[in-house]
Amino acid sequence: MTARKKAKPSFEEGVAALEAMIAAMNEGGLSLEQSMKTYEEGMALAAQLEAMLAEHRRRIEKIDPDTAEIETFEENEDGVS
Amino acid sequence: MQPKTVANNLTLSVSQLNEYVRRMFQLDPMLARVDLKGEISNLKFHQSGMLFFTMKDDQAAIACAMSAEDAAQLQAEPFEGMRAIATGSVGLYARGGRYQFYVRSLHPQGMGVLYERLMALKGRLEAEGLFDPAVKQPIPAYIDTVGVVTSPTGAVIHDILNVSLRRDPQARILLCPVRVQGIGAAEEIVRGIRLLERLPAVSVIIVARGGGSMEDLFTFNEESVVRAVAGCSKPIVSAVGHETDVTLCDLAADLRAPTPSAAAECVVPRRDEVLSRLLALKTLLADAAQTRLEREGARLSLLRARLAAQSPLRVVEREEARLQGLRVALAKAQTQALAQREALVAQKKRELALLSPYAVLARGYAIVRKGDAVVESAARLSAGDEAEVQWKDGSAKMRVLETQRKEMRA
């Protein structure tokens, strides 16, 4: 639960890549084959991003400053000081 | 010489003496509650949370101690050279035989001093480039987890959660709970920032505190906090105090939000906007591909047309068409020629018919034959010959009775 790192690109990087693909296709510098490949890759990436969004589930947590352990945070669980 | 002991004198142990003096201090109502004015020096934060320092003025000094419990209530962390009024009591520290001042609370004397110190720090950090707009990181358009460094109780975290979940019901918030004022608060905040910035899932950090007096917000002017914010490797948003309060933490952050709610607004992208942006990107991508395909298609058909015009096949077609034309013309000519000839034959037949010997039969004449031969002269017949006479409507066989010859004129 503590480690949440993944090698896959972040959502933001994915969107940036998608935008770059569209720009490249519109520029017209690509061969038709490259262009179609880019399209396929772009659509796959978009699907991946949608999946990322879909699996982005609400997580309200707190991290223990001493142990770095992460647990669910409920408001006012610590009581009012 | 032996020192003389005076008669009636009591001999006390060290403990007894210290205890006696301690009681004397306790009994003095004046010493039970003193507001002591002076400057703080020799400041020591003990592990246990206790605070030790010296209060001094131009001529004198007194050792001061503050319990961990009382120190935790301090609004602003004391510093070397701070002028303050310490409220507490005078007592004896029996073990060391020292008298000292037990501080219950500590109030910075005159905000002017604090302010001067703040301005000096600001100038120093500014010169270092900690507030330089050029080094500020943009707030990402899409995020994974929002790290929040603030108190786990109260309106601040409540507002941040509220706004975040309103914008994205699936938002991820990771709170690092800290004290936001008092001794040790700065250290906790620094630790919280460092902890959160190391987590890969954390895309952006909010450092927040609700409104309060200038002393309340002082933690967010502490050099250690300001440096941690400025040096944070992830984008960091500061929302400290009310809109009108500006702390050095605000200046050092990548973005200053007027309130914790505003910080959440700035940091958490609206889920529906993200979704529609993604949809728009997909449409753009599909359009780009479609456009490309159409363009290539158009180019291809243009090429095909040009190629077809150059094709040997086209020459053959052209020749074939010509040939076909000739064929038609020939057929037509043939038909015409035939018709002409038929007409000629009919004409000749009519002409011939006019010359036919049979034509005279129609006028009432008859033809005489003997055997197969036509008898064109009476000399050919003799009495007793059989002959056939043909009329236009039939014939009759006859026997020659006699012949007569007509005299031929010359």
Interface residues (C-beta under 8 A of the other chain):
Chain A: R4 K5 K6 S10 F11 E12 V15 L18 E19 M21 I22 M25 N26 G28 L32 S35 M36 Y39 G42 M43 A46 L49 E50 L53 H56 R57 R58 R59 I60 E61 K62 I63 P65 A68 I70 F73 E75 N76 E77 D78 G79 V80 S81
Chain B: P140 A141 Y142 I143 D144 T145 S151 P152 T153 G154 I157 H158 L161 L165 P169 Q170 A171 R172 I173 L174 L175 C176 P177 V178 E188 R191 G192 L195 L196 L199 P200 A201 S203 R271 V274 L275 R277 L278 L281 K282 L284 L285 A286 A288 A289 T291 R292 E296
